[in-house]
Amino acid sequence: VGMEMDEEEMVEKTQEVLRVTAENYSSMVQSLRKGKSTEIDSINGYMLRMAVKYGVRVPINELLVKMVKIREEMMR
């Protein structure tokens, strides 16, 4: 299942998506702007819990979770 494409096609498709969605805001950004909780625990938090469980270091993901949680608190 999938679609094969060469590097040039992939770059073109990526640029097309960037053009079409340039004005969009992710649901996480929308939640933060509304002062609501985000889905950070469901997405990155889960990944972080699995990393801890299996002894894998994920420092960037851990930092992202902390940053979003701080931002959530600031926006309330």
LOLUMBA-739510 format. One line per field, with one value per residue (C-alpha): residue number from 1; chain; z, x, y. Coordinates in Angstrom, 3 decimals. Layout:
BEGIN
nr: [NUM_...]
kette: [A_...]
zz: [Z_...]
xx: [X_...]
yy: [Y_...]
This chain:
BEGIN
nr: [1_2_3_4_5_6_7_8_9_10_11_12_13_14_15_16_17_18_19_20_21_22_23_24_25_26_27_28_29_30_31_32_33_34_35_36_37_38_39_40_41_42_43_44_45_46_47_48_49_50_51_52_53_54_55_56_57_58_59_60_61_62_63_64_65_66_67_68_69_70_71_72_73_74_75_76]
kette: [A_A_A_A_A_A_A_A_A_A_A_A_A_A_A_A_A_A_A_A_A_A_A_A_A_A_A_A_A_A_A_A_A_A_A_A_A_A_A_A_A_A_A_A_A_A_A_A_A_A_A_A_A_A_A_A_A_A_A_A_A_A_A_A_A_A_A_A_A_A_A_A_A_A_A_A]
zz: [0.000_-0.902_-3.760_-5.392_-6.465_-7.247_-5.267_-7.594_-7.334_-3.565_-3.343_-5.647_-3.613_-0.363_-1.739_-2.942_0.533_2.058_-0.314_0.285_4.076_4.716_6.498_8.608_12.346_14.002_16.475_19.225_18.410_18.198_21.636_23.160_21.717_23.221_26.624_26.359_27.027_24.060_22.910_23.886_26.424_23.902_21.221_22.515_26.094_24.994_23.051_26.113_28.366_25.925_25.732_29.522_29.595_27.083_28.299_25.209_25.549_23.666_24.920_22.153_22.567_26.340_25.874_23.493_25.991_28.762_26.552_25.510_29.102_30.225_27.424_28.425_31.944_30.658_28.452_31.253]
xx: [0.000_1.395_2.564_5.957_7.486_10.931_12.685_11.581_7.921_8.200_9.632_6.881_4.125_5.620_5.787_2.187_1.003_2.984_1.327_-2.180_-1.854_0.341_-2.467_-3.593_-3.031_-2.727_-5.374_-2.774_-2.140_-5.886_-6.403_-3.608_-5.052_-8.448_-6.909_-7.879_-5.884_-4.083_-3.733_-0.039_-0.518_-2.319_0.292_3.751_3.016_2.240_5.481_7.345_5.748_6.696_10.258_10.539_9.035_11.582_14.554_14.854_15.973_13.850_15.135_13.636_10.193_10.475_11.362_8.416_5.967_7.311_7.158_3.555_2.498_4.142_2.368_-0.954_-0.496_0.447_-2.651_-5.122]
yy: [0.000_3.356_5.408_5.317_8.594_9.843_12.563_15.366_14.309_14.090_17.613_18.942_17.255_18.553_22.092_21.803_20.780_23.662_26.144_24.810_24.645_27.704_29.554_26.579_26.195_22.808_21.709_22.021_25.680_26.314_24.729_26.808_30.015_29.161_28.407_24.746_21.597_20.110_16.536_16.513_13.702_11.519_11.973_12.859_11.879_8.345_8.187_9.463_6.836_4.069_5.378_5.267_1.789_0.471_2.491_4.667_8.270_10.800_14.159_16.287_14.733_15.156_18.821_19.350_17.832_20.083_23.178_22.570_21.885_25.138_26.966_25.386_26.733_30.181_30.378_29.578]
